[in-house]
Amino acid sequence: MKRKCHCGRDYDYISKVATEYEDLLAVGDEKKAGELKKKLDFEMLMTPNVCPVCIDEHNDMALFESVQEEKQIDESAELERFGIRPRHYKCTFENFIADTDKKKSVLESCKRMTKSKTGLIVMIGNNGVGKTHLLAASAKAIGAGRIYKMIEIGMFIRKYIGSTTIDEQSQLDALIRLPFLAIDEFDKCKRSESDLIWLSYIIDERNERRRATILSGNCHPEKTHTDGKKCEKCFETIVTPDILDRISQYGTLHYLDWESIRPKLRGKE
């Protein structure tokens, strides 16, 4: 029997009761058909009024949403493999706001690195100036490697302690071989002798192998002090003279000295 869908289409409603009802009408048994009509009306009331076309569209949409959800999960897993946190999933070079010459300079440095897949960049500055944005964008552009926080570097290397299958050198080699390595928050290392030796060794060995490397930290250069003194947040205080020497030889230092963009992102300004 015919039924009108909520979309306006007429469609054949098929069920055992509907078939029996139509058969009774066909043979002229209106009495039994009338008795069965009550049952049919209740059945139709309890059955969703959806035509086959709408069902197909719904299934197609459900399938599309399922595929999209799986795709997002796969993409998230890939970004996490690069060490990119959820807050920076959407960070790209294209949506980095380079509205000053300094911002354009650091952006172009990162772009050049991702194209050549070699070099050393050091980015220092306060929180919220876009350092991690550029790290994430660089990792995505290269499509390989990983971003580690400095504390994670120490934890990764120290995995050899108590192990019978790995040693300190094998852990260092794993970091050196990465096509791209970004060390974020290098200023938060314990500044122990071992941490600084590891950092210097990794930088030197990666340069020898022409691997792309970025260091990022929440600190400032010594020259920002007009009295000529250093503080514990000075870049030159945090790293050792040999690291400074390597950066001066083959690295590029960018001081991101502009204001944090986080308040603007929150809509507070």
N, C-alpha and C positions, 0 to 999 in steps of 0.2 A: 504494500500500500504506500501511497505517496505521503511524504512529510516535508515540511518547510524548515530548512536549517536557519539558524540565527543570522547567517550571512545572506539569506534571501534565496538560496538555491533550493529547488525541489529535488528530493532524492527518494529512492525506494527504501522504505523501512522494512527490514526483513527479520522475522522471528517466527517461531513455531506458532505462537498465538495469533500473530498477524496473518499467517498463511491459512490457518484454520478458519479465522474470521472471514477472509475473502472467499474461501471455498464454500462456506455456509451461505454467503450472499449470492454466490454464483448459482447455487441450486435452489435459491428462493426460500431457504429456511430462516426467515427473519427473526423468529422467536428465539432460536438458539443463538443466532448471530447477536441479537440484542443482549442476551445474557452474557455472552463472551465479550461484548464490547466494553463492559465495565472492567473486566480483567485486563483487556488490551489498553484501555485508557490509563489504568494504574501502572501497567508495565512501561508505557511510553513516558509517563510522568517521572518514573524512576530511572529512565535511560537518558543519558546526555543527548541533547538534540544537536548532533554534529554530523554533517554530511561527509562522504568519503574524501572529497577534495580538501575540506578543512582538516581532516585527520592526517592526510598526506602532508599538508603544509605544516601541521603541528609536529609531525614526526621529522620532517626535514629541518625544521627550526631546532628541535631538540637535538638532532644529530649535529647540526652546525654548532650549537652551543657546547655540546660535548667535545667536539673536535677543537673548538677554540679554547676550551678549558684545558684540554690535554696539551695544546700548543703552548699555552701560558705556563703550564707546569714545566714543560720541557725547557722553555726559554728561561724560566726562573732557575732551574737546576743548572743550566749552562752558565748563567751569570754568577751564581753562587760558586761555581767551579773556578771562576776567575777571581773570586774573593770580593765580588761586588755585593754590597748590602742592599736590601729592598728599597731603601730611601734613594738609592742612586741607580736603580734599574733603568730609568728613562734618560739618564745623563748622556748627552752626545756633544760633539763639537758644535753641531748646528744650534743647540739651544743654550750654549754657554754665552752669556751676555758680555760681549767684548766691545764695550762702549767707550774705552779709552785706549790710548796707544800702548800703555803697559799691559792691559788685558789682551790686546791683539798680539802683542809680542810673545807672551807666554802661550797663548793659544796656537800661534804659528809654530812655536818650538815643538809643542806636543804633536802637531800635525806632521811636521817634518820627520819626527822620530818614528811615527807609525808607518810612514812611507818607506823610510830607509831601514827600519827595524834595527837601528843601532844608535849609540850615543848615551850620554848621561845628562839628565836634567835634575836640578835641585830646586824645589819650590818651598819657600818659607813665608810665613805670614800668620796672621791671627786666624781664629776659628771663623768659619762661614764665608771665606773669601773665594771659594771655588776650587780649592786644591783637590779635594776628593772627587769632585765633579770631573775634573780633568784626568784624574787617575782612571776613573771608571770609563770615561770616553776613550782614553788611549787603549785600555785593555780590550774594549769592544771593537775598536778599529783594527787592532792587530789580530784579534781573534784567537789569542793564545796567551799563555803565561798566567801570572797571578799577582793580586795585590795582597800584601801581608802588612799587618801592623807590626811595629818593631817588637812588641812583646810576643807576638806569634812567631817571629823569626827565632827568638831565643827558645821558645817552647819546641819548635820544629827541630832545631839543631840538637837540643838536649834529649830528644827521644832516644838517642843512642845509649843513654845512661841505663844500665841494667839490662840492655839488650844483647843477645848473642848473635843477632843476624845483621845488625847495622852498627856503624861507628860514626864518629864525629865527621870524618872526612867525606863519607858517603852522603851525609845529610847536607853538608856544604856543597858538594858536587851537584846535588839535585837542584839546589837554588841557583847555582852558577849556570846550569844547562838550560834553564827556562828561557824561552824565546823573549819573554818580557817579564820584568820583575819590578814592581813598585813597592817601596817600603814606606808605609805611612806612619806618621807620629814617631819618627826616628828620635825625636827629642825626648820621648818618654822611656827611653832605654835606661837601665840602671847605671849606665856609664861605668860599668865594671870593666876591668881590663879585657876580660874574655869577650864581652859584647862589642867593644870597640875594635878589637882585633878581628873578630868575625866580620864586622861591617866593612872594615878596610880591605880585608881579603876578598870578600864578595865583590866589592866595587872594582878592585884591581883585576881580578880574574874574569869578570864579565866584560870589562873593557878589552882585555886581551882577546876575548872571543867575539868581540863586536856585538854584544847583546844589548838590547834596549833596556835602560834602567832609569827609574825615577825615584828620587828621595823626596819626601814631603814631611814638613814639620811645623809645629806651632811655635815659631821663634822669630827673631829679628837679627839683622846684621849689627855688628859692633858699631858701625858708623852712625847708627841712629842716636847714640849717646853723644851729646855735644861736649860733655866733660872729658871724653876720651876713655872713660872707664868701661869695664865689662860687667855684665850681670849673668846670672845663671841661665837666663833665657837668650843670651847671645849665641848665635850660630857658631861663632868661633870658640866659644866656651864648651859647647856640647860635643863637637867633633874634634878629633885629634889632628895635629899638624900634617900627618901624612895623608889623611883624608882631604884636608883643605888643599894640599898640594895636588892631589889627583884631580880634584874638581877644577882647580885653576889650569891644569894641563889640558884636560879633554872634556870638561863639563861646562854646563851653562847654568848659572845661578839666577833665579828670578825671585825678587822680593815682592810679594803681593801685599802692598801696603794700603790697599783701599779698605773701606768699611765693610763690615759683614752684610751680606745680602739676605740673611735669614729673616730679619724683621720684615723686610719687604715681601718675602715669600709667604710670610704668615698674614700679610695684609694689614700690618700695623703701621705702615708708613705710606 
